[in-house]
Amino acid sequence: MSDDEGKMNRSVREVGGAILAVSQFTLLADTRKGKRPSFVGAAPPEEATRLFDHFCERLRAAGVHPVETGRFGAMMDVSLVNDGPVTILLER
């Protein structure tokens, strides 16, 4: 939802939005060599789970509700309807 000036300046919390956090963000696949990805740089499952849970708790503590997560490390089929003018990919 845009603000009064037509800009996308409102937060998820301000517009009453929700978050679907997909745990695969903790994986790190290096695809620079060949066709097979390397996961050598990925966090161990225990650390990845802790980081993912911390991320979701920080969202909730910031007043974002609901934050849906599924189960960390589980095989999941995720589908959605993207209701908006843009999709933003955040990379670190």
N, CA, C and O atoms as CSV, one atom per row, in Angstrom:
chain,resi,resn,atom,element,x,y,z
A,1,MET,N,N,0.833,-1.186,0.000
A,1,MET,CA,C,0.000,0.000,0.000
A,1,MET,C,C,0.870,1.238,0.000
A,1,MET,O,O,1.835,1.341,0.757
A,2,SER,N,N,0.521,2.153,-0.840
A,2,SER,CA,C,1.284,3.391,-0.943
A,2,SER,C,C,0.852,4.380,0.131
A,2,SER,O,O,-0.240,4.282,0.690
A,3,ASP,N,N,1.740,5.340,0.406
A,3,ASP,CA,C,1.390,6.398,1.347
A,3,ASP,C,C,0.583,7.474,0.615
A,3,ASP,O,O,0.180,7.276,-0.531
A,4,ASP,N,N,0.349,8.599,1.269
A,4,ASP,CA,C,-0.466,9.664,0.680
A,4,ASP,C,C,0.169,10.280,-0.561
A,4,ASP,O,O,-0.519,10.920,-1.356
A,5,GLU,N,N,1.474,10.091,-0.734
A,5,GLU,CA,C,2.176,10.634,-1.900
A,5,GLU,C,C,2.384,9.577,-2.986
A,5,GLU,O,O,3.080,9.826,-3.969
A,6,GLY,N,N,1.783,8.400,-2.810
A,6,GLY,CA,C,1.909,7.342,-3.811
A,6,GLY,C,C,3.220,6.568,-3.741
A,6,GLY,O,O,3.556,5.836,-4.672
A,7,LYS,N,N,3.957,6.721,-2.658
A,7,LYS,CA,C,5.250,6.040,-2.491
A,7,LYS,C,C,5.081,4.810,-1.607
A,7,LYS,O,O,4.201,4.763,-0.747
A,8,MET,N,N,5.932,3.819,-1.831
A,8,MET,CA,C,5.909,2.607,-0.994
A,8,MET,C,C,6.771,2.844,0.247
A,8,MET,O,O,7.881,2.323,0.350
A,9,ASN,N,N,6.257,3.622,1.172
A,9,ASN,CA,C,6.994,3.986,2.379
A,9,ASN,C,C,6.463,3.315,3.633
A,9,ASN,O,O,7.003,3.541,4.716
A,10,ARG,N,N,5.444,2.516,3.528
A,10,ARG,CA,C,4.833,1.908,4.709
A,10,ARG,C,C,5.445,0.538,4.970
A,10,ARG,O,O,5.782,-0.201,4.045
A,11,SER,N,N,5.576,0.225,6.236
A,11,SER,CA,C,6.151,-1.065,6.629
A,11,SER,C,C,5.087,-2.149,6.598
A,11,SER,O,O,3.895,-1.859,6.496
A,12,VAL,N,N,5.522,-3.388,6.686
A,12,VAL,CA,C,4.603,-4.527,6.764
A,12,VAL,C,C,3.664,-4.342,7.946
A,12,VAL,O,O,2.464,-4.591,7.835
A,13,ARG,N,N,4.201,-3.913,9.060
A,13,ARG,CA,C,3.390,-3.690,10.263
A,13,ARG,C,C,2.348,-2.606,10.038
A,13,ARG,O,O,1.195,-2.764,10.439
A,14,GLU,N,N,2.740,-1.505,9.400
A,14,GLU,CA,C,1.819,-0.382,9.176
A,14,GLU,C,C,0.635,-0.755,8.282
A,14,GLU,O,O,-0.468,-0.243,8.471
A,15,VAL,N,N,0.857,-1.637,7.319
A,15,VAL,CA,C,-0.227,-1.996,6.398
A,15,VAL,C,C,-0.977,-3.240,6.845
A,15,VAL,O,O,-1.887,-3.700,6.155
A,16,GLY,N,N,-0.597,-3.793,8.004
A,16,GLY,CA,C,-1.269,-4.985,8.506
A,16,GLY,C,C,-0.912,-6.235,7.719
A,16,GLY,O,O,-1.706,-7.171,7.635
A,17,GLY,N,N,0.282,-6.247,7.144
A,17,GLY,CA,C,0.722,-7.380,6.343
A,17,GLY,C,C,1.225,-8.527,7.193
A,17,GLY,O,O,1.325,-8.418,8.415
A,18,ALA,N,N,1.537,-9.623,6.533
A,18,ALA,CA,C,2.045,-10.825,7.191
A,18,ALA,C,C,3.360,-11.215,6.535
A,18,ALA,O,O,3.684,-10.762,5.437
A,19,ILE,N,N,4.108,-12.062,7.223
A,19,ILE,CA,C,5.384,-12.564,6.708
A,19,ILE,C,C,5.301,-14.081,6.583
A,19,ILE,O,O,4.853,-14.764,7.505
A,20,LEU,N,N,5.728,-14.597,5.455
A,20,LEU,CA,C,5.959,-16.027,5.281
A,20,LEU,C,C,7.462,-16.188,5.154
A,20,LEU,O,O,8.038,-15.888,4.108
A,21,ALA,N,N,8.098,-16.662,6.217
A,21,ALA,CA,C,9.547,-16.837,6.232
A,21,ALA,C,C,9.856,-18.284,5.864
A,21,ALA,O,O,9.465,-19.216,6.566
A,22,VAL,N,N,10.567,-18.452,4.750
A,22,VAL,CA,C,10.917,-19.786,4.272
A,22,VAL,C,C,12.341,-20.078,4.713
A,22,VAL,O,O,13.268,-19.339,4.382
A,23,SER,N,N,12.505,-21.151,5.455
A,23,SER,CA,C,13.771,-21.425,6.136
A,23,SER,C,C,14.950,-21.676,5.204
A,23,SER,O,O,16.092,-21.650,5.663
A,24,GLN,N,N,14.730,-21.911,3.951
A,24,GLN,CA,C,15.842,-22.177,3.052
A,24,GLN,C,C,16.775,-20.979,2.871
A,24,GLN,O,O,17.824,-21.105,2.240
A,25,PHE,N,N,16.405,-19.824,3.416
A,25,PHE,CA,C,17.300,-18.685,3.291
A,25,PHE,C,C,18.627,-18.940,4.009
A,25,PHE,O,O,19.612,-18.256,3.733
A,26,THR,N,N,18.668,-19.905,4.919
A,26,THR,CA,C,19.904,-20.177,5.648
A,26,THR,C,C,20.885,-21.011,4.833
A,26,THR,O,O,22.039,-21.161,5.234
A,27,LEU,N,N,20.461,-21.547,3.715
A,27,LEU,CA,C,21.364,-22.326,2.878
A,27,LEU,C,C,22.241,-21.396,2.058
A,27,LEU,O,O,21.815,-20.318,1.644
A,28,LEU,N,N,23.436,-21.820,1.838
A,28,LEU,CA,C,24.359,-21.062,1.013
A,28,LEU,C,C,24.894,-22.009,-0.042
A,28,LEU,O,O,25.648,-22.930,0.273
A,29,ALA,N,N,24.517,-21.796,-1.270
A,29,ALA,CA,C,24.983,-22.646,-2.360
A,29,ALA,C,C,25.928,-21.854,-3.237
A,29,ALA,O,O,25.551,-20.822,-3.793
A,30,ASP,N,N,27.140,-22.326,-3.363
A,30,ASP,CA,C,28.136,-21.706,-4.228
A,30,ASP,C,C,28.030,-22.376,-5.594
A,30,ASP,O,O,28.306,-23.568,-5.730
A,31,THR,N,N,27.635,-21.613,-6.594
A,31,THR,CA,C,27.443,-22.166,-7.939
A,31,THR,C,C,28.473,-21.632,-8.931
A,31,THR,O,O,28.248,-21.674,-10.140
A,32,ARG,N,N,29.591,-21.136,-8.434
A,32,ARG,CA,C,30.594,-20.564,-9.334
A,32,ARG,C,C,31.361,-21.607,-10.126
A,32,ARG,O,O,31.914,-21.290,-11.179
A,33,LYS,N,N,31.407,-22.846,-9.644
A,33,LYS,CA,C,32.162,-23.894,-10.334
A,33,LYS,C,C,31.220,-25.000,-10.788
A,33,LYS,O,O,30.542,-25.617,-9.966
A,34,GLY,N,N,31.177,-25.247,-12.060
A,34,GLY,CA,C,30.416,-26.378,-12.567
A,34,GLY,C,C,28.918,-26.250,-12.405
A,34,GLY,O,O,28.388,-25.163,-12.174
A,35,LYS,N,N,28.243,-27.387,-12.533
A,35,LYS,CA,C,26.780,-27.410,-12.485
A,35,LYS,C,C,26.229,-27.881,-11.152
A,35,LYS,O,O,25.019,-27.822,-10.930
A,36,ARG,N,N,27.079,-28.340,-10.274
A,36,ARG,CA,C,26.621,-28.867,-8.991
A,36,ARG,C,C,26.938,-27.856,-7.892
A,36,ARG,O,O,28.098,-27.479,-7.728
A,37,PRO,N,N,25.926,-27.405,-7.130
A,37,PRO,CA,C,26.196,-26.415,-6.084
A,37,PRO,C,C,26.959,-27.019,-4.912
A,37,PRO,O,O,26.802,-28.193,-4.577
A,38,SER,N,N,27.782,-26.185,-4.305
A,38,SER,CA,C,28.515,-26.582,-3.111
A,38,SER,C,C,27.866,-25.914,-1.903
A,38,SER,O,O,27.563,-24.721,-1.935
A,39,PHE,N,N,27.654,-26.684,-0.841
A,39,PHE,CA,C,27.056,-26.149,0.385
A,39,PHE,C,C,28.084,-26.065,1.513
A,39,PHE,O,O,27.718,-26.006,2.687
A,40,VAL,N,N,29.365,-26.061,1.157
A,40,VAL,CA,C,30.438,-26.044,2.147
A,40,VAL,C,C,30.330,-24.825,3.061
A,40,VAL,O,O,30.647,-24.924,4.246
A,41,GLY,N,N,29.892,-23.678,2.539
A,41,GLY,CA,C,29.810,-22.459,3.337
A,41,GLY,C,C,28.528,-22.314,4.135
A,41,GLY,O,O,28.353,-21.318,4.838
A,42,ALA,N,N,27.625,-23.287,4.042
A,42,ALA,CA,C,26.346,-23.199,4.758
A,42,ALA,C,C,26.550,-23.429,6.251
A,42,ALA,O,O,27.464,-24.145,6.663
A,43,ALA,N,N,25.699,-22.821,7.043
A,43,ALA,CA,C,25.750,-23.018,8.499
A,43,ALA,C,C,25.323,-24.440,8.841
A,43,ALA,O,O,24.477,-25.009,8.151
A,44,PRO,N,N,25.893,-25.024,9.893
A,44,PRO,CA,C,25.414,-26.330,10.357
A,44,PRO,C,C,23.946,-26.230,10.758
A,44,PRO,O,O,23.503,-25.156,11.165
A,45,PRO,N,N,23.177,-27.315,10.656
A,45,PRO,CA,C,21.734,-27.259,10.933
A,45,PRO,C,C,21.371,-26.649,12.281
A,45,PRO,O,O,20.395,-25.902,12.363
A,46,GLU,N,N,22.117,-26.939,13.332
A,46,GLU,CA,C,21.794,-26.397,14.656
A,46,GLU,C,C,21.917,-24.871,14.665
A,46,GLU,O,O,21.054,-24.175,15.201
A,47,GLU,N,N,22.994,-24.359,14.069
A,47,GLU,CA,C,23.195,-22.913,14.019
A,47,GLU,C,C,22.173,-22.260,13.092
A,47,GLU,O,O,21.642,-21.194,13.403
A,48,ALA,N,N,21.899,-22.895,11.962
A,48,ALA,CA,C,20.926,-22.353,11.014
A,48,ALA,C,C,19.541,-22.275,11.648
A,48,ALA,O,O,18.830,-21.286,11.471
A,49,THR,N,N,19.159,-23.308,12.382
A,49,THR,CA,C,17.857,-23.307,13.070
A,49,THR,C,C,17.796,-22.167,14.074
A,49,THR,O,O,16.802,-21.445,14.139
A,50,ARG,N,N,18.851,-22.005,14.852
A,50,ARG,CA,C,18.906,-20.925,15.847
A,50,ARG,C,C,18.792,-19.561,15.177
A,50,ARG,O,O,18.047,-18.703,15.649
A,51,LEU,N,N,19.519,-19.351,14.087
A,51,LEU,CA,C,19.474,-18.070,13.376
A,51,LEU,C,C,18.092,-17.805,12.785
A,51,LEU,O,O,17.582,-16.687,12.857
A,52,PHE,N,N,17.496,-18.834,12.204
A,52,PHE,CA,C,16.163,-18.679,11.617
A,52,PHE,C,C,15.129,-18.343,12.689
A,52,PHE,O,O,14.312,-17.440,12.507
A,53,ASP,N,N,15.165,-19.068,13.802
A,53,ASP,CA,C,14.227,-18.795,14.902
A,53,ASP,C,C,14.419,-17.374,15.444
A,53,ASP,O,O,13.445,-16.684,15.745
A,54,HIS,N,N,15.666,-16.946,15.564
A,54,HIS,CA,C,15.965,-15.595,16.041
A,54,HIS,C,C,15.394,-14.547,15.073
A,54,HIS,O,O,14.806,-13.556,15.504
A,55,PHE,N,N,15.569,-14.769,13.792
A,55,PHE,CA,C,15.032,-13.866,12.768
A,55,PHE,C,C,13.511,-13.729,12.914
A,55,PHE,O,O,12.982,-12.617,12.902
A,56,CYS,N,N,12.822,-14.845,13.049
A,56,CYS,CA,C,11.358,-14.830,13.169
A,56,CYS,C,C,10.909,-14.160,14.468
A,56,CYS,O,O,9.920,-13.427,14.474
A,57,GLU,N,N,11.619,-14.402,15.553
A,57,GLU,CA,C,11.280,-13.753,16.821
A,57,GLU,C,C,11.504,-12.247,16.759
A,57,GLU,O,O,10.741,-11.483,17.351
A,58,ARG,N,N,12.535,-11.817,16.051
A,58,ARG,CA,C,12.776,-10.375,15.887
A,58,ARG,C,C,11.648,-9.718,15.101
A,58,ARG,O,O,11.243,-8.598,15.413
A,59,LEU,N,N,11.137,-10.415,14.073
A,59,LEU,CA,C,9.983,-9.889,13.334
A,59,LEU,C,C,8.781,-9.732,14.253
A,59,LEU,O,O,8.117,-8.695,14.253
A,60,ARG,N,N,8.506,-10.778,15.044
A,60,ARG,CA,C,7.360,-10.728,15.963
A,60,ARG,C,C,7.541,-9.633,17.008
A,60,ARG,O,O,6.591,-8.923,17.336
A,61,ALA,N,N,8.755,-9.495,17.531
A,61,ALA,CA,C,9.032,-8.469,18.542
A,61,ALA,C,C,8.861,-7.066,17.958
A,61,ALA,O,O,8.572,-6.116,18.686
A,62,ALA,N,N,9.040,-6.943,16.649
A,62,ALA,CA,C,8.861,-5.648,15.989
A,62,ALA,C,C,7.392,-5.362,15.695
A,62,ALA,O,O,7.059,-4.315,15.139
A,63,GLY,N,N,6.515,-6.291,16.068
A,63,GLY,CA,C,5.094,-6.059,15.902
A,63,GLY,C,C,4.504,-6.593,14.614
A,63,GLY,O,O,3.372,-6.254,14.270
A,64,VAL,N,N,5.246,-7.423,13.892
A,64,VAL,CA,C,4.719,-8.026,12.670
A,64,VAL,C,C,3.981,-9.303,13.047
A,64,VAL,O,O,4.555,-10.217,13.639
A,65,HIS,N,N,2.698,-9.352,12.695
A,65,HIS,CA,C,1.875,-10.530,12.994
A,65,HIS,C,C,0.904,-10.744,11.857
A,65,HIS,O,O,0.300,-9.769,11.410
A,66,PRO,N,N,0.713,-11.927,11.366
A,66,PRO,CA,C,1.425,-13.130,11.786
A,66,PRO,C,C,2.745,-13.302,11.047
A,66,PRO,O,O,2.958,-12.730,9.977
A,67,VAL,N,N,3.617,-14.094,11.635
A,67,VAL,CA,C,4.836,-14.563,10.983
A,67,VAL,C,C,4.680,-16.077,10.878
A,67,VAL,O,O,4.738,-16.779,11.888
A,68,GLU,N,N,4.486,-16.576,9.677
A,68,GLU,CA,C,4.313,-18.009,9.438
A,68,GLU,C,C,5.638,-18.596,8.982
A,68,GLU,O,O,6.395,-17.952,8.255
A,69,THR,N,N,5.919,-19.840,9.419
A,69,THR,CA,C,7.232,-20.397,9.116
A,69,THR,C,C,7.244,-21.812,8.563
A,69,THR,O,O,8.223,-22.186,7.917
A,70,GLY,N,N,6.240,-22.599,8.772
A,70,GLY,CA,C,6.371,-24.011,8.424
A,70,GLY,C,C,7.321,-24.681,9.396
A,70,GLY,O,O,7.434,-24.248,10.542
A,71,ARG,N,N,8.011,-25.732,8.961
A,71,ARG,CA,C,8.978,-26.430,9.815
A,71,ARG,C,C,10.362,-26.328,9.210
A,71,ARG,O,O,10.556,-26.612,8.028
A,72,PHE,N,N,11.321,-25.923,10.021
A,72,PHE,CA,C,12.685,-25.771,9.538
A,72,PHE,C,C,13.224,-27.104,9.037
A,72,PHE,O,O,13.115,-28.121,9.722
A,73,GLY,N,N,13.801,-27.095,7.852
A,73,GLY,CA,C,14.435,-28.283,7.295
A,73,GLY,C,C,13.486,-29.300,6.695
A,73,GLY,O,O,13.933,-30.317,6.165
A,74,ALA,N,N,12.185,-29.050,6.767
A,74,ALA,CA,C,11.207,-30.002,6.240
A,74,ALA,C,C,11.025,-29.788,4.745
A,74,ALA,O,O,11.273,-28.698,4.229
A,75,MET,N,N,10.595,-30.824,4.062
A,75,MET,CA,C,10.227,-30.698,2.663
A,75,MET,C,C,8.888,-29.972,2.628
A,75,MET,O,O,7.909,-30.451,3.201
A,76,MET,N,N,8.837,-28.826,1.964
A,76,MET,CA,C,7.620,-28.035,1.928
A,76,MET,C,C,7.298,-27.629,0.496
A,76,MET,O,O,8.198,-27.318,-0.285
A,77,ASP,N,N,6.034,-27.634,0.160
A,77,ASP,CA,C,5.551,-27.050,-1.087
A,77,ASP,C,C,4.968,-25.704,-0.713
A,77,ASP,O,O,3.987,-25.629,0.026
A,78,VAL,N,N,5.571,-24.637,-1.224
A,78,VAL,CA,C,5.148,-23.292,-0.874
A,78,VAL,C,C,4.574,-22.628,-2.120
A,78,VAL,O,O,5.208,-22.615,-3.175
A,79,SER,N,N,3.383,-22.085,-1.990
A,79,SER,CA,C,2.800,-21.328,-3.099
A,79,SER,C,C,2.205,-20.048,-2.537
A,79,SER,O,O,1.861,-19.980,-1.357
A,80,LEU,N,N,2.087,-19.044,-3.378
A,80,LEU,CA,C,1.536,-17.779,-2.950
A,80,LEU,C,C,0.977,-17.030,-4.140
A,80,LEU,O,O,1.257,-17.353,-5.295
A,81,VAL,N,N,0.194,-16.039,-3.836
A,81,VAL,CA,C,-0.257,-15.079,-4.838
A,81,VAL,C,C,0.442,-13.779,-4.501
A,81,VAL,O,O,0.224,-13.218,-3.427
A,82,ASN,N,N,1.272,-13.297,-5.396
A,82,ASN,CA,C,2.005,-12.065,-5.168
A,82,ASN,C,C,1.081,-10.902,-5.494
A,82,ASN,O,O,0.851,-10.600,-6.664
A,83,ASP,N,N,0.554,-10.250,-4.471
A,83,ASP,CA,C,-0.404,-9.171,-4.634
A,83,ASP,C,C,0.317,-7.843,-4.488
A,83,ASP,O,O,0.365,-7.273,-3.398
A,84,GLY,N,N,0.869,-7.359,-5.563
A,84,GLY,CA,C,1.566,-6.091,-5.493
A,84,GLY,C,C,2.268,-5.752,-6.786
A,84,GLY,O,O,2.383,-6.579,-7.691
A,85,PRO,N,N,2.734,-4.528,-6.854
A,85,PRO,CA,C,3.370,-4.078,-8.095
A,85,PRO,C,C,4.828,-4.506,-8.239
A,85,PRO,O,O,5.389,-4.415,-9.331
A,86,VAL,N,N,5.445,-4.966,-7.163
A,86,VAL,CA,C,6.869,-5.308,-7.233
A,86,VAL,C,C,7.163,-6.554,-6.420
A,86,VAL,O,O,6.427,-6.903,-5.498
A,87,THR,N,N,8.241,-7.208,-6.773
A,87,THR,CA,C,8.822,-8.261,-5.962
A,87,THR,C,C,10.246,-7.823,-5.660
A,87,THR,O,O,10.985,-7.436,-6.564
A,88,ILE,N,N,10.629,-7.883,-4.394
A,88,ILE,CA,C,11.963,-7.414,-4.000
A,88,ILE,C,C,12.739,-8.594,-3.446
A,88,ILE,O,O,12.301,-9.235,-2.491
A,89,LEU,N,N,13.882,-8.882,-4.035
A,89,LEU,CA,C,14.778,-9.932,-3.583
A,89,LEU,C,C,15.855,-9.281,-2.730
A,89,LEU,O,O,16.615,-8.440,-3.211
A,90,LEU,N,N,15.918,-9.672,-1.466
A,90,LEU,CA,C,16.931,-9.137,-0.559
A,90,LEU,C,C,18.098,-10.107,-0.489
A,90,LEU,O,O,17.922,-11.279,-0.156
A,91,GLU,N,N,19.277,-9.622,-0.801
A,91,GLU,CA,C,20.487,-10.433,-0.700
A,91,GLU,C,C,21.449,-9.730,0.228
A,91,GLU,O,O,21.494,-8.502,0.297
A,92,ARG,N,N,22.215,-10.530,0.935
A,92,ARG,CA,C,23.169,-9.948,1.868
A,92,ARG,C,C,24.562,-10.139,1.382
A,92,ARG,O,O,25.510,-9.711,2.041
